[in-house]
C-alpha cells in the first residue's frame, strides 16, 4: 500500500456488491505520450465524467480486455460517458495530468461532438486534480467529486509526511536511508516495510508517539506510510530540482516526550525554489464557483481525512463555502469505499448540479443493503 502505487484496490474492486457496467463503446489509445480510455454507453445522454486517477510510479496503460472498475458501472447506467488519461508521467504528476486530461477532453469533443455537460471526478491525487480543475475551469465543468482526495495544500500534506519521517529517524537512527536527498536506488518494498515494522515493535512508546503526532491510530499501516514517504520525497526532489520539504521551524507536540524529540530530531531546511514549485502544484485557492462534493474514509492513513478541513477553510475565506460539502464514511484504509457509496455520492452531486439541492455534510450511512458485501482493500 503506497501513495505512489495505483492498484486495483483504489479502483473499488468489490466483487460481492459491484454494479455491472452496461454495454459501452470503448476506445483505447495514446495521445501526446499519454494512454487514454473512453467509454460511451449506447444511449449516451451527451454528458461526460472526466476521471483523474491517483499516483503511480509509472504512467498507467489501458488494456483492450480490461474491464472498467465497478464504481463506473453506475455512472454508465446513468448514461454518462467516462474519459480518463493514464498521464504522460508518473509520480506527483499534477502538471502533466492537468495538461494530458484537458488535451483528451478536447480530443473527445472533436471526435464526438459538443457535450451538454462535463463533471470532474478524482481519487487520491486525482482528488487534488479534481479541485484544481473545478477551480480553474468553471466555464467547462459543472461540478466535481473528490474521493479520498488530497485537497489540502500539497506542501502541508508532504511537510507532515516529512516531519513524520524525521521523527522516525530520531527514534530509530540509521534505519532509513538519507531523507535529503533520498537515494535513487531506494525501494519501498515488503522487505523495507518489514524492517520498519520490526523496529517499531521494539519501541512501543515511540510507535505511539509517531501515531499521535501523525494523527492516525492505524498502527498496522504505519510501516507502509513511513516506507512510502521516502518514495514521495525522492519524486518531489527530482521534480522540484531540490528539496521542497523541511522541519527546521516545526515544534513537535503530543509525542509524549516533546522536549526530547524537539531537542534531538534532525532539522532540515527546504530549498526555497523547490518549495515554491510544490506550493504551485498545488495550493487550492478556495475560489469555488461550482459545486464540489468530497468523500473521505475517516481511517485513511495515507491522506488523513482531517486534512480536508483545510479546503473548507479556504473556500470559506474566499466566500464560497456554500459550494463545498465534505462527507465521510466509517472505513479504515486509503480510498476504501463500496461501489454503492460512490454511486450515492455521484447521485448527490448530479442532484446538486441539476436541481440545486446541496447535500448534507457529515457521516454518510452505509449504502449497501447487502450485509455480506465486501469492501475493497
N, C-alpha and C positions, 0 to 999 in steps of 0.2 A: 504494500500500500504506500504509494508515494504521490506527492503532488505532481511530479513530473512523469507520471505513468497513467495514461488514459486507457482504462481497461473496460472489459465488458461490465464490470460492476457499476461503473459510472453511467453506463447506458441502461441501467434498470432492467437487468435480465431476470425478472421474477417469473418463473415458469408456471407457478400454480395459479396465478390470477392475472396473467398477461392478456391484453386485448389483442386479438388477431388483427393484423393490418389488412384492410381491404385491398383489392387488386389495384395496382398503380403502375403507370408507365415510369420506368426508372432509366435515368441517363447517368452514366458514369464517364468521366473524362478528366482531362488536365487543362488548366487554364493558367498561363504565365507561371508555370512551375508548381502550381498547387492542384492537387487532386480535388475533385468535387463529386457530389452526388445530388441529383434532383429526382424527387418522387412526386408525381402528379396523379391524383386519383382520377378515375374515368369520368366522374361527374364533378370535376373541379369547379369550385364556386368563385374562381378568379381572385382568391385571397391566398397569401403566401406567408408561411412561417420561415424566417431566416434563422438558422440554428448555429450557435457557436459552441464548439466542444471545448473541453478543458485542455490542460497542457499535456504534451507528450514529448519525450526526448528527441524524437524524430518526427517529421511530418506524417500525418495519417494518410493511409491509402484506402481505397474502397474497392471491394471485390464484386464482380457481377453477380455472384451467387450468394452474397451476404445479405441476410435479412435485416430489415430495419429493427431498431430496438423497440421493445414493447411500448415504451412511452409514446411513440409516434403513432401507434395504431389509432388511438382516439382522435388525434389531430387529423389523420387521413379520413377517418369515418365522418368527421365534420366537414369534409370536402376541401380542406386546405391543402395546398401543395407545401412540400418541405424541401428547402435547399440548404446545403451545408458544404463548406470548404474544409479540406484537410490541412490548409495553410502551407505556405512555402518554406516554413522554418519551424523547428521545434523549440522547446523551452518557453520562457515568458515572452511569447511572440505576439504581443498586443499590436505592435505596429504592422507587422506582416499580416496578421489575421484580419485587422481592420481593412487594409487595402485589398487583400485577396477576396474577402467576402463581399465588399462593395463592387469589385470587378465582376464577381459571379452574379450578383443581383442584376447588374446592368446587362450581362450576357443573357440572363433569363428573360428579361423584358424584351431584349432584341429578338430572341427566338420564339417567345410565346405570347408576346403582346403585353400591353399595359395591364397590370394587376389593379384590382379595385382597392386592395388594402395590403400593407405589409405589417407584420408583427415580428418582433425580435425576441429570441429565447436563447438562454445560455446556461451552462453548468460549470461551476467552479471558476476557473479563469474565464470561461465563456460567460459567466455572470458579470464579470468585470467588463467584458466586451459588450454585453447587452446594455449595461449602464452607459458606457462610452457612446454607444450607437444612439440610444434614445435621447441622450443629452445633446449630441452634436448633429443629429439628422432628424429632428422632429417634423421636418417638412416631408419626410419619406415614410417614417414609421408611426403607426397609430398607437402603439403600446408595447410594453416589454415585460418579460417574465424572467426573473433571475432565480436559478435553482442552486442552492448551496454556494452562492456567488461570493467572490472576494470583492465586496463592494465598499469596503473602507479604503482609504488611501493606500496604494500599494506599498509605499515606503513604510507606513506604520505596520502593516502586516509582516513584512520581511524584517523590519527592525526588531519586532517582537521575537521572531524566529532566531535572529542573530544573537539577541541577548540571552535566549534560552541556551543556544549552543555554547556561548561564552561561559555561562553559569555551569553547564555540564563540564566544560573544560576545567573549571575551578575545582569541582568536586572530584573529578576523575582525570587528573593531569596525565598527558601523554597518550590517552586512549584514542583521541581523534587526531586526524592529520591537521595541518595548519588551516586556520579559518581564512587567513588572508596571506597570499592567495590560496584558494583550495587547489590541491594538485590536480592536474589534468587527468591523471590516471585514477582518481577516486571513483569508487563504485558503491552505490547504496544497494547492496545485495543481501540475501539472507544471512550470509556469514557476518557482514557488518552489523546487521540488526541483532543477531545472536550475541555478538561480543558486547554490544551496548546493554542488552537485557541482562546478561550475566553480571556486568559491573553494577548496574542499578540494584540487582538483588543483594549485593554485598553491603549496600548502604541504604537501607530503607528510609532513613531520615532525609538523606539527600534526594532520593526519589520523590518523597512527599514535598520537599521544598520546591523542586522543579515543577511538580504538578500544580502546586498552589500559585507559584509565580506565573506560570503559563496560562492558568485559568481553565484547566480541564481536569476532571477526575478520572480520566481514562488511562489507567496505568498500563493496560495492555498495549495501547497504541503508542505510548511514549517512545519506545526504542525506534519504531518506524519513523516517527516525527523527527527525532534527533538525527537519524541517519539521512533522512531526506533533505533536511535543511542544507546540508553541505552541497548536495547536488544543485539546489536552488542558488546558493551563493556563487558556485562556480559559473553557472549560466549567467547570472546577473553581472558578475565581474567581467566576463568576456563581452557581454553586450554593452555594458556601460563604459568600457575602456578603463576600468579601475574599480576600486571597492566602494560601492554605494552605501555601505552599512557600517554602523558603529555603535558603541555603548559608552563612549567617553563621558557623556554627561548624564547618564542614566543612574538613578538611585533605585536599587533593588529593594523591594518591600515584600512582606508576607512570606518570607522564606523560612522563618523560624529562628534564624540567626543572621539577621540583616547586617549587623556590624561586621561579622567575619566575612560574609560574602562580598560586601561592598569594599572592604579593605583588601581582599585577596584576589578578586576577579581581575583578569587581564583587561585593560582598556584599549579599545580600538577606535581610530578616527576614520570617518568616511571621507573619501575624496570628493571635494565639492562638485566637480563636473559630473562625476558618476552619480552622485546623489541627486543632482538636478535632472539627469536622464530618468532615473527611477520615479521621481516625482511627476515627470511628464507622462510616464506610462505606468500608472495613471492615478491622478488625484481627481476624484469626482467633484464637480462644481456644485451639485445640487440644483443646477438650473434645469429643472424638470418641468416641461410644459405638456407632457403626455403621461398617461398612467404607467406606473411601474409597480408591479407586484413581485415581492421577493419571498421565497420559501426556503427555510433552513431547518435542518435537523439539529436539535439542541445539543447533541453529544458529538458534534463534528470535531475531531481532533486536529485536522489539517487546516481548516478555515474556521476557526472558532466563531460560533454564532453571535457572540457578544459584539464582535467587530462590526456587524451590520448596523448597529445603532449609530455608528459614526455617519452613515449615509442619511439616516433620519435627521440628524442634526444639521448636516449640510443642506438638505432640502428645506429644513425649517429656516435656516439663516438666509437662504436665497428666496424665501417667501413662497415656496412651492410644496409645503408639507402635505397639502391635500392631494398631491399627485403620487404620493408614495404610501404603500402599505407593506408592512413586514408581518409574515406569518411563520409559524413553526410547527414541527411535528416532533413527537417524542421518539426519537431514534438515536442510536449511537453509531458513529462511523462517518466517513466522508461521502456525502451525496447518497444517503440511504433513504430512498423513498419507494413506496409501492406505485406501480403504474396508475392506480386509481387516484392517488394523491396528486400526481402530476396532472392527470386529466381534470381533476376538480379545480386545481389552480388555473389551468388553461381556460376552463369554462368561466371562472370568475373574472379573469382578465378580459375575455371576449365580452362578457356582460357589462363590465365597467366601460370598455371602449365603445360598445354599440349603444348601450342604454343608459350610461351614466351612473350605474349603481356601484358605488365604491364598496369593495369588500371590507369586512371587519378585520382589524388587526388581532394578533394573538395566536394562541394554540389552536390548531385545526384538529378536530376529532378524526380518528382513524376512518378512512373512507371505505375500506373493503368490508363487504358483508360476509366474506368467507373467513371463518375463524382459523382456517388452516393455511391461509395464503402465505406464501414465502416472501421474505424481504431480501432484496439484492444486497449482497455484502461484498 
